[in-house]
Amino acid sequence: MSFSVHHYALELDYKPYSARLTGRAVLQASCTSLSSFSLSFGPLRISKVLVNGKPARYGHAGGVLNVRAAVRGAFSVEVRYSGTPVPVSTPEWGDLGWDQLTDGSIVASQPIGAPSWFPCLDEPSSKASYHLEVTAPSPYTVVCNGVLVDGKVSGSTTRWTYSMAAPMATYLATVQIGQYVEALPDVWAPARLRRLVAHDFGRQDAMIELFSSLFGPYPFAKYSVVVTDDALDVPVEAQGLSTFGANHVDGRRGSERLVAHELAHQWFGNSVGIAAWEHIWLNEGFACYSEWIWSEASGGRSADACAAAARDLLRRLPQNLVIGRPPRADWFDDRVYKRGALTLHALRREMGDDSFFALLREWCARNRHGVVTTEDFLSLAGHRDLLNRWLFKPELPR
């Protein structure tokens, strides 16, 4: 990257009834020396671009904002914009980014949806701190990444201010807006689902305690959950926050493995981020394996039984994917998740529990709030013959 962004300050005003978003984004960045630079940004209408407080010439087309201004060292970029956010449409993963719910809105950006709602340097390796101010009608609750530092009521609207001090990738930034109540502390849901949500997320604190003992301390100042009134295809991962659909609660903890999965991403994927999407197994394989760890610890199937079931499933699927370097179309293939988890289970069996979990704690501590590659994990873990068979050979190891 020719420049770096260190901080995003986003001021947003959203009107759910008309789906209109007005925004002001101020980016603090640095470079060696540039005569122009580019940011990813969707089709929202730009009214002004300032560089170091002065108007700058720019072009905006095809999802790219080109700014024609000479910069050197530290500099700021301010973009003012408005319109109706349009999700980023992809052939592989459908619509990504800011989208409307029946009553409110959701942000689900992984992997390339962030430009649908703010101009950004949209690479998984680009991490920055965030300040988010979102104004919405007062009946609505706004939940964002980080710690709520202010909630100011002004007439019929409320301005919600959140701070995420830990470095965060753009795809993990999120804003959730809906008519929610607290079903549990920091667990938000529609009033009609309060009882079911309180039950189904009732063991989440125990999960945090377990994962903290195995992976190291929880890496952020806060963890929140939002359950929408709409059904969602899959839960949505964000930094310090996970979002589930109404279809993920049933009063019987039928989706508890997903609760564990999204929580585990706070260590694997959010704090320890990836340098490029080809290393995605480091996120999804670890989160999938955390499902098995929770199952075993909570009286469900053992990790061995979960691994056997996953292996049986993979045997029936094509043996043509190298999960250590998957093509774009297969970044979120279920084989990346399951085989990634099996890779870790094989490593655990070879190392023994004490050494394996010591490795995971060192991995999380060494790379806290950073970005990593598969080679980084191989260098730390050793056992290259075993790991290479699982990660870089398409055939399922025996």
C-alpha positions in Angstrom: 0.0 0.0 0.0 1.3 3.5 -0.9 -0.2 5.0 2.2 -1.7 4.0 5.6 -4.8 5.0 7.4 -4.5 5.2 11.2 -7.8 6.5 12.3 -11.4 6.9 11.0 -13.8 9.4 12.5 -17.3 8.7 11.0 -20.3 10.9 11.7 -23.5 9.4 10.3 -27.1 10.5 10.3 -29.6 7.8 9.3 -33.3 8.0 8.6 -34.7 4.4 8.7 -38.0 5.4 7.1 -36.4 6.8 3.9 -33.1 4.8 4.2 -31.2 8.0 3.7 -27.7 8.3 5.1 -25.7 11.5 5.5 -22.0 11.1 6.3 -18.8 12.8 7.1 -15.7 10.7 7.2 -12.3 12.1 8.4 -9.3 9.8 7.9 -6.0 10.3 9.5 -3.3 8.9 7.2 0.4 9.0 6.4 2.6 8.3 3.4 6.1 9.1 2.1 5.1 11.3 -0.8 2.2 11.2 -3.2 0.7 13.4 -5.9 -2.6 11.5 -5.7 -4.2 8.6 -3.8 -7.4 6.4 -4.0 -9.9 5.1 -1.6 -12.7 2.5 -2.1 -16.1 4.1 -2.0 -19.5 3.1 -3.3 -22.1 5.1 -5.2 -23.1 7.5 -2.4 -23.0 11.1 -3.7 -20.0 13.1 -2.6 -20.5 16.8 -1.9 -17.0 17.7 -0.7 -13.5 16.4 -0.3 -10.9 18.2 1.9 -7.2 17.3 2.3 -5.6 18.8 5.3 -8.6 21.1 5.6 -8.4 22.4 2.1 -10.7 21.6 -0.9 -9.2 18.9 -3.1 -10.0 17.9 -6.7 -11.4 14.4 -7.0 -13.0 11.8 -9.3 -15.5 9.2 -8.2 -16.5 6.3 -10.4 -16.6 2.5 -10.4 -16.4 2.3 -6.6 -13.1 4.3 -6.4 -12.6 7.8 -5.1 -9.5 9.3 -6.7 -8.1 12.3 -4.8 -5.7 14.6 -6.7 -3.7 16.3 -4.0 0.0 16.3 -3.1 0.6 14.8 0.4 3.7 14.0 2.4 4.0 12.5 5.9 0.9 12.8 8.1 -2.3 14.1 6.4 -6.1 14.1 6.8 -8.8 13.5 4.3 -12.4 14.6 4.9 -15.2 13.3 2.7 -18.8 14.5 3.0 -21.5 12.4 1.3 -25.2 11.4 1.3 -27.7 9.1 -0.3 -29.2 5.7 0.0 -26.5 3.1 0.7 -26.4 0.3 -1.8 -24.7 -3.0 -0.8 -21.7 -4.2 -2.8 -23.1 -6.9 -5.2 -20.8 -10.0 -5.6 -21.3 -13.2 -7.6 -19.7 -15.3 -4.8 -21.3 -13.9 -1.6 -24.3 -11.9 -2.7 -24.9 -8.4 -1.3 -22.4 -7.1 1.2 -22.2 -4.0 3.4 -24.9 -1.6 4.6 -28.4 -3.0 4.0 -31.9 -2.3 5.1 -33.9 -4.5 7.5 -37.7 -4.5 7.8 -37.3 -1.9 10.5 -33.8 -0.6 10.7 -30.5 -1.4 9.1 -27.6 -3.9 9.3 -23.9 -3.8 8.2 -22.4 -7.1 7.1 -19.3 -6.3 5.2 -17.1 -9.4 5.1 -15.1 -9.4 3.0 -15.5 -6.3 0.7 -18.6 -4.5 1.8 -17.2 -1.6 3.8 -17.1 0.9 0.9 -20.9 0.7 0.7 -21.1 3.1 3.7 -17.7 4.9 4.1 -14.6 5.7 2.1 -11.8 3.5 3.2 -8.6 1.7 2.4 -10.3 -1.6 2.1 -7.7 -4.3 2.7 -7.8 -6.8 5.6 -4.2 -5.9 6.5 -5.2 -2.2 6.9 -6.2 -1.6 10.6 -7.1 1.6 12.3 -8.8 3.0 15.4 -12.4 4.3 15.0 -14.7 7.0 16.4 -18.3 6.5 15.3 -21.1 8.9 15.8 -24.5 7.8 14.5 -27.7 9.8 14.8 -31.0 8.0 14.4 -34.6 8.5 15.6 -34.9 8.1 19.3 -37.1 4.9 19.3 -34.1 3.2 17.7 -31.0 1.7 19.4 -27.7 2.0 17.6 -25.0 -0.5 18.4 -21.5 -0.1 16.9 -18.0 -1.5 17.5 -16.3 -0.5 20.8 -17.4 1.3 23.9 -20.4 3.6 24.1 -19.1 6.9 25.3 -22.2 9.1 24.8 -25.8 8.9 23.9 -27.2 12.4 23.5 -30.9 12.9 23.0 -31.8 16.0 20.9 -35.5 16.4 20.2 -36.7 13.4 18.3 -33.3 11.9 17.6 -30.4 10.4 19.6 -26.7 10.7 18.7 -24.8 7.5 19.7 -21.0 7.8 20.1 -18.8 4.8 20.1 -15.0 4.4 20.4 -13.0 1.5 19.1 -9.4 2.1 20.3 -8.0 -1.2 19.2 -6.9 -1.4 15.5 -9.7 -2.7 13.3 -9.9 -3.9 9.7 -12.5 -2.0 7.6 -14.6 -5.1 6.9 -15.1 -5.5 10.7 -16.5 -2.0 11.2 -20.3 -2.1 11.8 -23.4 -0.2 12.6 -26.6 -2.0 13.7 -29.8 0.0 14.0 -33.2 -1.3 15.2 -35.8 -1.1 17.9 -34.0 -3.2 20.4 -34.1 -3.9 24.2 -31.4 -5.5 26.4 -32.2 -9.1 26.8 -28.9 -9.5 28.8 -26.2 -7.0 29.5 -24.8 -5.9 26.1 -27.1 -8.4 24.3 -29.7 -6.5 22.2 -32.8 -7.9 20.6 -36.4 -7.1 19.7 -38.7 -7.1 22.7 -40.7 -10.1 21.3 -37.5 -12.2 21.4 -36.2 -11.1 24.8 -37.0 -14.3 26.7 -35.6 -16.6 24.0 -32.5 -14.6 23.5 -31.8 -14.4 27.3 -31.9 -18.2 27.4 -30.0 -19.0 24.2 -27.2 -16.5 25.0 -27.2 -17.4 28.7 -24.0 -19.3 28.6 -22.0 -16.8 26.6 -20.1 -15.5 29.7 -19.0 -19.0 30.3 -17.7 -19.2 26.8 -15.7 -16.0 27.3 -14.2 -17.5 30.4 -13.3 -20.8 28.7 -11.8 -19.2 25.6 -9.9 -16.7 27.8 -8.3 -19.5 29.7 -7.4 -21.3 26.5 -6.5 -18.5 24.1 -5.5 -15.7 26.4 -7.4 -12.7 27.7 -10.4 -11.4 25.8 -8.7 -8.8 23.4 -11.2 -5.9 23.5 -12.8 -3.6 26.0 -16.3 -4.9 25.3 -18.3 -7.6 23.6 -21.9 -7.0 22.4 -24.5 -9.0 20.5 -27.4 -7.9 18.4 -30.3 -10.2 17.4 -32.3 -8.7 14.5 -36.0 -9.0 14.0 -35.3 -10.4 10.5 -33.9 -13.8 9.6 -30.3 -13.8 8.4 -28.6 -16.4 6.3 -25.6 -16.5 8.7 -24.5 -14.5 11.7 -22.4 -11.5 11.1 -18.9 -11.1 12.5 -17.6 -7.7 13.6 -14.9 -6.5 16.0 -16.3 -6.6 19.5 -19.8 -7.3 18.2 -21.7 -10.1 16.6 -25.1 -10.0 14.9 -27.6 -12.9 14.7 -30.9 -13.3 13.0 -34.2 -14.1 14.6 -33.9 -17.5 13.1 -30.8 -18.2 15.3 -32.8 -18.2 18.5 -35.3 -20.9 19.4 -35.3 -21.1 23.2 -33.4 -24.4 23.0 -29.9 -23.2 22.3 -30.1 -24.8 18.8 -27.6 -22.3 17.4 -25.2 -22.2 20.3 -22.3 -23.5 18.2 -22.7 -20.3 16.1 -22.5 -18.2 19.3 -19.2 -19.9 20.1 -18.0 -19.5 16.5 -18.6 -15.7 16.4 -17.2 -15.2 19.8 -14.0 -17.0 18.9 -13.5 -14.7 16.0 -12.7 -11.9 18.5 -9.4 -13.7 19.0 -9.0 -15.3 15.6 -9.8 -12.9 12.8 -10.4 -9.7 14.7 -7.5 -9.3 17.2 -5.2 -11.6 15.2 -6.2 -10.5 11.7 -5.0 -11.8 8.3 -2.6 -10.1 5.9 -4.6 -11.2 2.9 -7.8 -13.3 2.2 -5.9 -16.3 1.1 -5.0 -16.9 4.8 -8.7 -17.1 5.7 -8.4 -20.6 7.2 -6.6 -18.8 10.1 -9.9 -17.1 10.9 -12.5 -19.7 10.0 -10.7 -22.9 10.9 -9.9 -21.6 14.4 -13.5 -20.4 14.9 -14.9 -23.7 13.7 -12.5 -25.6 16.0 -13.7 -23.3 18.9 -17.2 -24.7 18.3 -15.8 -28.2 19.0 -13.9 -27.0 22.1 -17.1 -25.4 23.5 -19.1 -28.5 22.7 -16.7 -30.7 24.6 -16.4 -28.4 27.6 -20.2 -27.8 27.9 -21.1 -31.5 28.0 -21.9 -32.0 24.3 -20.0 -34.0 21.7 -16.3 -34.4 22.3 -13.8 -32.7 19.9 -12.9 -36.2 18.7 -16.5 -36.9 17.8 -16.9 -33.5 16.1 -13.7 -34.2 14.1 -14.9 -37.6 13.1 -18.2 -36.2 11.8 -16.3 -33.4 9.9 -14.0 -35.9 8.4 -16.9 -38.1 7.3 -18.5 -35.0 5.6 -15.3 -34.0 3.8 -14.7 -37.5 2.5 -18.0 -37.1 0.5 -17.0 -33.7 -1.0 -14.6 -33.0 -3.8 -10.9 -33.3 -2.8 -9.7 -30.4 -4.9 -9.3 -27.5 -2.6 -6.0 -26.3 -1.0 -7.2 -24.5 2.1 -3.9 -22.8 2.8 -4.3 -20.9 -0.5 -7.9 -21.0 -1.6 -9.1 -19.1 -4.7 -11.4 -16.1 -4.2 -14.5 -18.1 -5.0 -13.7 -20.6 -2.2 -12.6 -18.2 0.6 -15.8 -19.1 2.6 -16.3 -22.7 1.3 -17.3 -25.0 4.2 -14.3 -27.1 3.4 -12.1 -24.2 4.5 -13.9 -24.2 7.9 -14.1 -27.9 8.5 -10.7 -28.9 7.2 -9.1 -25.9 9.0 -10.6 -27.2 12.2 -9.4 -30.7 11.4 -5.9 -29.3 10.8 -5.9 -27.9 14.3 -7.3 -31.1 15.8 -4.5 -33.1 14.2 -2.0 -30.7 15.5 -3.5 -30.9 19.0 -3.4 -34.7 19.0 0.3 -34.7 17.9 1.3 -32.0 20.4 -0.9 -32.9 23.4 -3.3 -30.5 25.1 -0.8 -28.6 27.2 1.5 -27.7 24.4 -1.3 -27.1 21.9 -3.1 -24.6 24.0 0.1 -22.9 25.1 0.8 -22.5 21.3 -2.6 -20.8 20.8 -2.0 -18.5 23.7 1.4 -17.5 22.4 -0.1 -17.0 18.9 -2.8 -14.6 20.2 -0.4 -12.8 22.5 2.4 -12.4 20.0 0.0 -11.2 17.2 -2.5 -9.2 19.3 -4.1 -6.5 17.2 -1.8 -7.4 14.3 -2.0 -9.2 11.0 -0.5 -12.6 10.1 0.0 -15.2 7.4 -0.1 -18.9 7.2 3.7 -18.9 7.1 3.7 -17.1 10.4 1.7 -19.9 12.0 3.9 -22.6 10.5 7.0 -20.8 11.8 5.6 -20.7 15.3 3.9 -24.1 15.4 6.5 -26.2 13.7 5.2 -29.7 12.7 5.5 -28.6 9.1 5.1 -32.1 7.6 1.7 -32.5 9.3 0.5 -29.0 8.6 1.6 -29.0 5.0 -0.4 -32.2 4.3 -3.5 -30.6 5.7 -3.1 -27.1 4.3 -1.4 -27.5 0.9 -2.5 -30.9 -0.4 -6.0 -31.3 -1.8 -6.4 -34.9 -0.7 -7.7 -35.4 2.8 -4.9 -36.9 4.9 -5.5 -40.3 6.5 
